[in-house]
Amino acid sequence: MVVEDNPLAEEFVCFCLERRGYKWPELYDEMCRVASHRLFRGMGYTELQDQGVSLSLANMNKLATLAETLASSPNCLQVS
């Protein structure tokens, strides 16, 4: 699940977009890599899930839609 209007989810996706760019499925692979290495705010899969960001395959379409929206939006600011 990706919670609607979830600033943390948007920041996570922007973080991954900055690292990889928008090319699916490479971006999804990057999201999984970031989570597995806790590169975003020290958060792994469980912490992201608790905040409404699921990287499960069942949620992939929602993540792809969010990433596509943010990739074409000026709201996706650079994050470090």
C-alpha positions in Angstrom: 0.0 0.0 0.0 1.1 3.6 -0.6 -0.9 5.9 1.5 -2.5 8.8 -0.4 -0.9 12.2 0.3 2.0 10.5 2.1 4.9 13.0 2.2 7.3 10.2 3.4 6.3 8.0 0.5 6.9 10.9 -1.9 10.2 11.7 -0.4 11.3 8.1 -0.6 10.3 7.9 -4.3 12.1 11.2 -5.1 15.2 9.9 -3.3 15.2 6.8 -5.5 14.4 8.8 -8.6 17.4 11.0 -8.0 19.6 8.0 -7.6 18.3 6.0 -10.6 16.0 8.1 -12.8 12.6 7.0 -14.0 13.0 3.8 -15.9 10.9 1.0 -14.8 11.7 -1.7 -13.6 15.2 -0.4 -12.7 13.6 2.2 -10.4 11.8 -0.5 -8.5 15.1 -2.4 -8.2 16.6 0.7 -6.8 13.8 1.1 -4.3 14.4 -2.4 -3.1 18.1 -1.8 -2.9 17.6 1.4 -0.9 15.3 -0.4 1.5 17.6 -3.4 1.9 20.6 -1.2 2.7 18.6 1.3 4.7 19.9 4.2 2.6 16.8 6.4 3.1 16.6 7.7 6.7 18.0 4.4 8.0 14.6 2.8 7.1 14.3 -0.7 5.8 11.4 -2.7 4.4 9.6 -3.0 7.7 9.9 0.7 8.7 8.8 1.8 5.2 5.8 -0.6 5.4 4.9 0.9 8.8 4.9 4.3 7.2 2.6 3.2 4.3 5.3 2.4 1.7 5.1 -1.2 0.6 7.5 -2.6 -1.9 5.5 -5.8 -2.4 4.8 -6.9 -5.9 1.1 -6.5 -5.2 1.8 -2.8 -4.7 4.0 -2.3 -7.7 1.3 -0.5 -9.8 0.7 2.1 -7.1 4.4 2.7 -6.8 4.9 3.0 -10.5 2.0 5.5 -10.7 3.4 7.6 -7.9 6.9 7.5 -9.4 5.5 8.5 -12.8 3.6 11.4 -11.3 6.6 12.6 -9.2 9.1 12.2 -12.1 7.1 14.8 -14.1 6.4 17.1 -11.1 8.4 20.0 -9.9 7.5 18.8 -6.4 10.1 16.1 -6.5 12.9 18.1 -5.0 16.4 16.8 -4.7 16.9 15.0 -1.5 20.2 13.9 0.1 
